[in-house]
Amino acid sequence: MVERVVKTTRSGWWAIGAAVAVGCAAFLFFRRQRAGGLTAPDAYEEWWLHRERLRASGGQNPQLFV
């Protein structure tokens, strides 16, 4: 039976380390993006949603623009 030994060079270890680092960065990035979408809307977005509801219901408000 022949034993096979896998030898890794320094460049191989650097490549493995880089792949792990990029994978961790991607994981953290996508987790942050997903968490950002779950937050409450800011003041501008609340105003915009209120404006859209008023326009849909036919309400009159002088602060609304066309």
ABEGO torsion letter per residue (X at the ends): XBBBBBBBBAAAAAAAAAAAAAAAAAAAAAAAAAAAAABBBBAAAAAAAAAAAAAAAGBBBAABBX
